[in-house]
């Protein structure tokens, strides 16, 4: 049982360390899109209030390369691991679920 718990926690920890930079980039790009939509809506509303027409295309979303560069400029390599400690705390459920699953699997296969 301890073997399953430690294996699950170690595997989850490795997965978190490897994928955390991907989550950081993904989240940054998603929030950029939300902020851009909000900004465009606000500018369009202001233009309509003045009786003007809002001209589209003044700002475009960043590419993955631009986003990675931006994050790196803000905080270096460490910036890609923000929130990793919270992810590691989430491994506690893995330490419970995998042993329970293995126990239930043994019961059913008997």
Steps between C-alpha positions, in 0.01 A plus 500: 500500500781743586652409167187619318479821701862596445486407131188708448640804679837481323338458157261787569786721619704431189199568278436830681860616464510409130161647403483811723668726239240388244218592739657842564522578127149368435348703783681817392376461143142433611487799732655720232214403268243582770658837570520580129130417452414725794720781368353479149147505644580800717661692213210414267253625761694824552515558123126439461428738790689772312322413176823366349584163348750274674774380266580128549847350495689748713634222723558128441556208735856390574643182352635220720853620433412857599320380812795283610736794440276734697480263798877448491565877495270548800656242728751273329473123523344523847193669349411176321468322836261739672224304666702179514471481878119505472519221243717298734245542779244354261695175496345407834187374321719278282650346812149402604334410170760263356523271804121494528476413130759222536317357801167506322657342192629210711157453660320491164748265336468238772 
